[in-house]
C-alpha cells in the first residue's frame, strides 16, 4: 500500500509539472498570436490610411460632397480593420483604448468638417503621403516579423531550460533512490551484525562453562578464531555498505544541488522573460511606428492648414490625437486587455523525491572544494556579464535613437517640400530622380540600422537572461556557503581529513599494454586491454566532471605543455596520474591531454570514408533529417568506437549545460573538438570545410541520445552526470583496512553462503568485469560471486555465476581465489576452509598474497591489476588503521607462537605480517569457513 501511495504521489507531482508546462506553452503561443495580431492591426491601419489618402486625393476635386461621402464611408464600414477578430472589434468600439486608433477616429471627424480642398492638396494626399504610408506598412511588417522570430527563439530557449529542469529532477530522483537502497542495505547489515554479535556472546559463555567442567580446552581454543573471523567478516560488510551508502548519499546531494540550481535558474529565466523580455519585444514591434505615423499625420495637418484655414478647429482635434500617441501607454493597454496571456506563470516549486526533506543546497564537507570555486567563478562571470550587458544596452539606446532620427528625417522631407512649394507644378518638379535616389539611400540606411538594432536587442536580452540565471545561482550558493560555514564550526577538521584520506587512493600501478595508447589504433587497444572506454578518456572526463564543469574556457584555453607531456607519459605507462597529484589548476592541461589523445589516434575515430557523407548531412536544414542521417552513418562504425563516442559526446552535452558559467556552449565546444575528431583529409580545403565540420560536431553534442545507439542496443559504459570522487573501493587500489573486504559478496537475501556451496566447489570473486567473446565464455561484472567447478586449462576455469546461474568458461586472471583453493581444485588437497581454520594457515594466507597478474594474452579485456610485492614499496596509511592492523597481527602471531611453544617473546619479535606493505586489493583473508 505504501508503494502504491508513493506511486500515486509521484504521478500527481508529474501531472502537476506537465500541467504547468502545458499552461506555459499555451501562454507562449498566445503571446506570439497577440504580437502578430498587433502587427496585423498596425499594417491594416496603415493600409487603410494609405487607401484613405488616395481616395481623399481623388474626391478632393469634388470638394465637400465627395469628401463627406468618403468620411461617412470609412466611419460606417467594418473594413479590414477589426472585421474578423473579437479583439479588433473591441479596439474599434473603444477608440480611446489605443492611441493610433484614437488618431484614426479624430481624422475621420475632421474629414467630415472639410468640404473642399485644392488641387495641390489632392496631389499631396495621393502622392507623397500615400507612398509614405505604404513604406511605413512595409517597415512595420518587416520589424514585426523580425521581432516575432526573436521571440520564438527566446521561447525555445526558455522551454529548453524548463526541459533541462525536468532532466535534472529525474537525475536527482534516480540518485536519491540509489541512496535509499544503499541505506536500507546498511541497516540490514547492521542488524545481521547485531545478531551475530549476540550469538557470539552466547557461544562464548557456553564454551567457558564447558571448559570449567571438562578437559576439552583445546576445542574451546579452536572455536575462538572461528567466532572472531565471523565477527570480522560482519564488521567488514558493515564498513563496506557504510562506504557505499556515503558514496550514494554524496551523489544524491550533488544531483539535488544541480536540481535546485536548475530550479532557481529556470524560475529566474521565466521571471526575466515575462517581466522584461516581453515588454522589450513589444517595444521592438512599435519601433518607429508611432513616430512615422505622427510625422505623416503632421504632414497632412500642415497641408490642411495651408489650404483651408477654416478647418483649424478640426485639425486641432487631430493634432491633440497625434500628440496623444503613447507607445508605453498602448503597451500597458494591450497587456491589460490580454492579461491572461502576458501575466507571469506560477514559480516552479521544489518537488522532493520520496520523503526527501532536504529542500536547500547542501555544502557537504566533501563538496566544499567544488562549491567554493564555483561560487567565485559565478561571481566573476556575473561581474563581467554585467559590464558587457551595460555596454550593449548603451549601444542599443544609441542605435534606437539613430533609427528614430532616420524615420523622422524621411517624414520631415515630405513636409518641407510641401511648405516650400505648395503648388502642384512645383511639387512635380521636386519629385526628381536625384530626390528619389536620395530617399532610396535613406531607406537602405534605415533597414541596415533596423538590422543592427535587432541584433543588439537580441544580445541585450540574451545577456540579461544570463544575468538573471547567474544571479539566482549565486544567491543560492552564497546562502548555502553561509550555512556551510556555520555547520563547519561544529565538524571536527580531523574527522574531515580522515574521511578524505579514506576516499583517496594511490596512483594505479604500472601496466603493460600490447597496443600503443597515444597515436595508436583505439579499437585494437580496447580489444587488447579490455577497457571499453580507454583509461585516459574515462579518467580525464571524471576529473573534469569533479573539478571543471564550471571552469571558464575549458577546452578552449591551452594547458601547460610540460604538464600535458607528463600526464600523457603517465597514461602511456598504464598509470592513472589524475587520481592523486592533480588539482583544479591542472584542468586546462587535463583537457589538453584528452584532445591530444583523440587528435593523435591513427586511424581517427570517424572513418575518412564517411567524411564526405557526414559533412553532407550537416548541410540539411531540418534537425530531424540531419539527426536521422548522421545516426545511420555512425551505425557503420565499429561497436567499440561507438561506445567511446557515446561516452564522449554525452559528457560534452552535459558540459554545455553549464555554458552560463564556463562560456562554452555547444558551438564553442564544436569549434574546439571539430578539428580534433574530424581532421580534413589531405587534398581538401580545411578553411572551406571547417564550418560544416563544426556544424556536424555541434549536432552530435546537442543530440547524443538520438544520434548514438541506446544502451539496450549497444552495451557499454555510460557517462554519469553526478560522479563521486574515486574511493578506496575502486579497482586496483590497495587499502589499509579490511584487507580486501570490498571483494566480499554482499549477504543479500537469497545469496548462498559458503555453507551452501556443494562439496568440491569453491567460490571466487570477480576482480574485473569481463564480456565473453564466444558463447562458451561467461560474462560477469566486478564483484560477482563465481563458483568454480574444475580447472579447464592454465588460464581458464569451468564454473557458474551465482547471481545469474549462467555457466561457462571463466578467465583465471579476472578472479580472486581464497588461499589454497586453487590447489584444492587442481590437486585434490583439503578445502580452503581447512587451511584457514588455524592461525598458521591464516598467517600464511596473509603473507602469501595471490597476485593478479596482468592479462598478457588475447584473453585480457579489462584494465590490469598489478599488486606491489616488493617490501620497499610503502604506502602511507592512517595511524589508527595501522595500529588496528598491528594489534590483529600480533594477536594471531601470539597464538601461533603459543601453540608452537615459543613463549611470549615471539609475540614481540618483528613480524613481517605486521610491518609488510599493505596486502593487495585482489587477495582475500579468511573467506571460506570450515565446514
Secondary structure as UniProt FT lines:
FT   HELIX           2..60
FT   TURN            61..62
FT   HELIX           63..76
FT   TURN            81..82
FT   HELIX           86..93
FT   TURN            95..96
FT   HELIX           99..113
FT   HELIX           119..124
FT   HELIX           125..129
FT   HELIX           130..213
FT   HELIX           217..272
FT   HELIX           273..277
FT   HELIX           278..285
FT   TURN            286..288
FT   HELIX           289..307
FT   HELIX           309..311
FT   HELIX           312..323
FT   HELIX           327..337
FT   HELIX           339..342
FT   TURN            354..355
FT   HELIX           365..367
FT   HELIX           368..420
FT   HELIX           424..430
FT   HELIX           433..488
FT   TURN            489..490
FT   HELIX           493..503
FT   TURN            518..519
FT   HELIX           522..529
FT   HELIX           535..547
FT   TURN            549..550
FT   TURN            552..556
FT   HELIX           561..572
FT   TURN            573..574
FT   TURN            577..578
FT   HELIX           584..586
FT   HELIX           587..600
FT   HELIX           608..610
FT   HELIX           611..618
FT   HELIX           623..634
FT   TURN            635..636
FT   HELIX           639..656
FT   TURN            657..658
FT   HELIX           659..662
FT   HELIX           666..677
FT   TURN            682..683
FT   HELIX           686..702
FT   HELIX           704..707
FT   TURN            711..713
FT   TURN            728..729
FT   TURN            731..732
FT   TURN            739..740
FT   HELIX           741..743
FT   TURN            749..750
FT   HELIX           754..756
FT   TURN            759..760
FT   STRAND          762..766
FT   TURN            782..783
FT   STRAND          785..791
FT   STRAND          796..801
FT   TURN            802..804
FT   STRAND          807..811
FT   HELIX           812..814
FT   STRAND          815..816
FT   TURN            819..820
FT   HELIX           821..827
FT   HELIX           832..835
FT   TURN            836..837
FT   HELIX           839..847
FT   TURN            858..859
FT   TURN            871..872
FT   HELIX           879..900
FT   HELIX           905..908
FT   HELIX           912..915
FT   TURN            921..922
//
